[in-house]
């Protein structure tokens, strides 16, 4: 049997994460409004910052192939999942990450 080469193609939706993902488009606006931030994350900005500072070193992921997803974005995905119970598929479209990537992030952060 011949081994099939695995494709390294990234879907155009996911390629746009750095310019159109929920973290890039929404985080700054939420940060500017404490009430909206609390409604979105179910915690204050102070609590978020404290949680991030305590977990930041554990959330760092190194990759030689791609730019790693920063700890703050990994935490945002996980908190959004926990706060809303949205499916990984739903988060995939808003955060512009692969479903398997979101699943892995949530499992690692939790």
C-alpha positions in Angstrom: 0.0 0.0 0.0 1.1 3.5 -0.7 0.8 6.0 2.0 -1.3 9.0 1.1 0.3 12.4 1.9 -1.6 14.3 4.5 -2.7 17.8 3.3 -1.6 20.8 5.2 -4.3 22.9 3.8 -6.0 25.4 6.1 -9.5 26.4 5.4 -9.9 30.1 4.4 -12.3 30.7 7.3 -9.6 29.6 9.8 -6.8 31.5 8.0 -8.7 34.8 8.8 -8.5 34.2 12.6 -5.9 36.9 13.0 -8.0 39.6 11.4 -11.6 38.5 11.9 -11.7 36.1 14.8 -13.8 36.8 17.9 -10.8 37.6 20.0 -9.4 40.2 17.6 -12.8 41.8 16.8 -14.4 41.8 20.3 -11.9 41.6 23.1 -10.8 45.2 23.0 -14.4 46.5 23.0 -15.4 44.2 25.8 -12.3 45.3 27.8 -13.4 49.0 27.5 -16.9 48.2 29.0 -16.9 46.4 32.4 -20.6 45.5 32.2 -20.3 44.0 28.7 -17.1 42.2 29.7 -18.9 40.7 32.7 -21.9 39.6 30.6 -19.6 37.9 28.1 -17.2 36.2 30.5 -19.3 35.9 33.6 -16.4 37.5 35.5 -14.9 41.0 36.1 -11.8 42.2 34.2 -9.9 42.0 37.5 -10.8 38.3 37.9 -10.0 37.6 34.3 -6.5 39.2 34.7 -5.9 37.4 37.9 -6.9 34.0 36.3 -4.7 34.7 33.3 -1.7 35.7 35.4 -2.0 32.4 37.4 -2.5 30.2 34.4 -0.4 32.0 31.7 2.7 29.8 31.9 0.6 26.6 31.7 -1.4 27.9 28.6 1.7 28.7 26.5 1.9 26.3 23.6 4.9 26.1 21.3 4.6 25.1 17.6 7.2 25.0 14.9 4.7 24.8 12.1 2.3 27.6 12.9 2.0 30.7 15.1 0.7 29.5 18.5 -2.6 30.7 19.9 -1.7 33.1 22.7 -2.7 32.2 26.3 -5.2 35.1 26.5 -7.1 33.8 23.4 -7.0 30.2 24.7 -8.5 31.4 28.0 -11.1 33.4 26.2 -12.3 30.4 24.2 -12.5 28.2 27.3 -14.3 30.8 29.4 -16.8 31.4 26.5 -17.4 27.6 26.3 -17.9 27.3 30.1 -20.1 30.5 30.3 -22.4 29.6 27.5 -22.2 25.9 26.8 -21.9 26.6 23.1 -20.9 23.7 20.9 -17.3 23.5 19.6 -18.8 23.8 16.1 -20.4 27.1 17.1 -17.2 28.4 18.7 -15.3 27.2 15.6 -17.2 29.7 13.4 -16.9 32.7 15.8 -13.3 32.2 16.9 -12.1 30.9 13.5 -10.3 27.9 14.9 -10.6 24.2 14.0 -13.1 22.2 16.0 -10.3 19.8 17.1 -8.2 22.8 18.1 -11.0 24.2 20.3 -11.6 20.8 21.9 -7.9 20.5 22.7 -7.7 24.0 24.1 -10.8 23.5 26.4 -9.4 20.2 27.6 -6.0 21.6 28.3 -7.2 24.7 30.0 -9.8 22.9 32.2 
